[in-house]
Amino acid sequence: MYAWQCKEPTGVSSLAWVELPTPQPAADEVVVEIRAASLNFPDLLMVQNKYQIKPPPPFIPGAEFAGHVVAVGADVKQLTIGQAVACLPGVGAFATHTSVKAALCVPLPASFPLPEAAAFIMAYATSHHALLDRAQLKAGDTVLILGAAGGVGSAAIQIAKACGARVIAAASSDEKCAFCTSLGADETINYSVHAPTGTLREAIKATCGPNGPDVIYDPIGGDYAEPAFRSIAWRGRYLVVGFASGPIPRLPFNLPLLKGASIVGVFWGDFAKREPKANTAMLEELMVWVKEGKIKPPVQHTMPMTSLLEAFDIMDQRAVRGKLVLLND
């Protein structure tokens, strides 16, 4: 097998495409021939040693993938050789093969294309957990999604629309705003126009209405957080999903007091570990929505697996719309 190996997490330049022994499954594992692996922002942070999860080097980065089972451990009963699966083990996806706990694998219907399946679990599970569990989203709510053209943002658009919410998508260019509209966003805000002039709060209020958004979904952080929070509705819920812009915002505590609003942390990975039954039920609901056509991972870019360095450069430049997926021929 071949894999991208990170010997020391000092940045993308530390990665090397190397030949390694093909793994054999432990009793509770399967070996998967990886056909597609999606790029997620934590993958980049991990090889830069900036993520909260720090695997011991050397390691193979890549959080999620889809492929076919080629070997099955002695205790595995629910999966068979040849079965198509998607999996989010956290590491190991940027390779041709990997061994993984069978319990982490989600069996796929034949109609689910593997590139889309590889882009499914992290973005859609994060957004479903955020919007339905943490924010208790209901039909008729107005949702403002920052970074709406990215992986989790584009998933959040589709999930919020599936729940009957009104969706305001904020992105950094007119092209990205048009992409959000194609996913179902009701209105868009190009925040690169308003942030430099200090008018982002006014733009949000003008677009969402005088009450402001009931829910704000924020995977960006940085300078957008405070003006967005200042626009929030009474009893609004501000979802802290991540900090893709880099800086962690520092909000004055009087703001949630004055709005009766909640700042709500979203950590789907720990939710999945602490509440596995609830997580399984959520994934099952998402798979039903896929079959019904309510959600569809927007794979806008595909590249060969060997082009990981170029793919990371595209992500670092914030040039990805939807999901970027790496393919093994």
Secondary structure, 3 states (H helix, E strand, C coil): CEEEEECCCCCHHHEEEEECCCCCCCCCEEEEEEEEEECCHHHHHHHCCCCCCCCCCCECCCCEEEEEEEEECCCCCCCCCCCEEEECCCCCCCECEEEEEHHHEEECCCCCCHHHHHCCHHHHHHHHHHHHHHCCCCCCCEEEECCCCCHHHHHHHHHHHHCCCEEEEEECCHHHHHHHHHCCCCEEEEHHHHCCCCCHHHHHHHHHCCCCCCEEEECCCHHHHHHHHHCCCCCCEEEECCCCCCCCCCCCCHHHHHHCCEEEECCHHHHHHHCHHHHHHHHHHHHHHHHHCCCCCCEEEEEEHHHHHHHHHHHHCCCCCCEEEEECC
